Amino acid sequence: MVIQPRKRRRAPRGSGDLLRDQILDATTELLLETGHAKAVSIRSVAQRVGVTPPSIYLHFADKDALLDAVCSRYFEKLDEEMQRVAADQPSTIEVLRAQGHAYVNFARRTPELYRLATMGEGRPGSDVDTALNSSAFQHMRAAMEALIAEGVYPPGDATMLALELWTAAHGVAAILISKPYLPWGDVEEFTDRVLRAVCTGQIVSGIIGTDLEPMETIARLKGLADEFADGGKP
């Protein structure tokens, strides 16, 4: 694949942030075009932007730092999408469900970047870790804290609850991206069933308890269903 350099005029003083954004844009474009981080080099990015490789190193220490920055910006965009859909929801539980849908849909629209951002090799303290801990994940955690405060979810560790939802959303996104040919049926409906099970599962656990064996759980749920069917109160 031949990377065509862009003709670029010398940047004026104080335009370092602009060049940094152009570098990130070029790296993102190359990742989308090649489909793999290994196919993207500092030299190819420099050619795409229209600068020399040393100009890249003025902003990023190495290729790993550059890819971290791309992933960090990706998660910022993901968070923006999740917050956009959350603003239209009537309740906190619907916010959580909508955020899960937004996560999966965003990943499916940008599969190459999603693979890099969530399934690439991570390093503690990297920009990617910082983004995960401060943007989309933190908003999920805030929703969990709100549900606990509202009495919808039982008292618990909001971080762990957010990790559970993130795991479910990631699992759906990853399998839909890697195995699109499986008989999923309507993808939106499939996603909703999984997310609904996770979001409401904590509510059910809070009602019947979390220390029951599977058969005890089934028996208790059947008992509650029978009481409601008979017009009684649990």
Secondary structure, DSSP 8 states (H G I E B T S, - for coil): ------------TT-HHHHHHHHHHHHHHHHHHHSSGGG--HHHHHHHHTS-HHHHHTT-SSHHHHHHHHHHHHHHHHHHHHHHHHTT-SSHHHHHHHHHHHHHHHHHHSHHHHHHHHHS---TTSHHHHHHHHSHHHHHHHHHHHHHHTTSS-S--HHHHHHHHHHHHHHHHHHHHH-TTS---SHHHHHHHHHHHHHHHHHHHHHH-SS--HHHHHHHHHHHHHHHHTT---
